[in-house]
Amino acid sequence: MPMAQAQLEAELRAAFPHAQITIEDLAGDGDHYKARIVDEAFRGMPRVRQHQLVYAALKGKVGGELHALALETSTPGGA
């Protein structure tokens, strides 16, 4: 069963409460999303570590309930 966009956003907001988060349903099927997360918590981390934090926040749902998630992570005002 696909993951609703609202559920995805709620889970990301719970993990990154101060982040700017935008989510786009890429295929209109609730299974392929793009998430852009801008958070100070990512400062000083390599992009791989930033993405690992996002995947950890989703507690194994990527590849299951959520088939595909394209990630764009950054810090405010930077990369």
Secondary structure, DSSP 4 states (H G I P E B T S, - for coil): -PPPHHHHHHHHHHH-TTSEEEEEESSSSSSEEEEEEE-GGGTT--HHHHHHHHHHHTTT-BTTTB-EEEEEEE-TT--
